[in-house]
């Protein structure tokens, strides 16, 4: 008998984490991308719940989970996930991470027990700055230097905030102060050195036209993660699993087929 869908909060290190849980079977944890929430992964959650116990988590500062009090690093996100898994007595889960959620999955799986990982348009490779971004950084640094001149110092913070908002990415502009600092921290962390430590089967699913985490990142991950395979979805972008949902679900079924059988064979 399948348990109903539950939306609740759990306390982790003094912070409230909102999550959804439903289904029975092997544990699957869904981790959303930056600025998204558990609703963006709902089609995957619904698809898996007849055969698995599925957990969807709102990261702090996303969905219904309050922001952290201080800027977080990848290690902070990983510690939160580790505590969540411990609190709910989850054993050796399957992790499915989109974008930022993939970043957390990579860090978690390097040295901790997981059964399989699915990385969808995952972050984790530190982006090389394009000329446009180099110009933005240069403009910001130049503005900062100019604002140290006599007469401008008293207005420095106000003007710098304006400059950052004008130059920052959409994600950066949409984030609060704490979340902006968190975004800067996590984007600047390169997780390549963790990838060879992932010893479980890893499925990489990418959108052909992903311009946030390009297919070139996926190819690096495929090379560095020992047991990884890459599928590129034609015509899809950074949200490949939504752009080509039916194709994505077929690929997911194939990768997790034996895990469903392991459950049903004991019933």
Protein Blocks (a to p, Z undefined) as FASTA:
>chain_A
ZZddddddddeehiacddddededjdddddddehiafklmmmmmmmmmmmmccdddddeh
iajbccdfbdcdfklmmmmmmmmmmmnopahiadddehjlmmmmmmmmnopacfbdcdeh
iahiacdddfklmmmmmmmmmmmmmmmpghjlmmmmmmmmmmmmmmmcfklmmpcfklmm
mmmmmmmpcfklmmmmpcbdcdddddfklckbgfklmmmmmmmmmbacddddehiafklm
lmmmmlmmmmmmmmmmmmmmmmmmmZZ
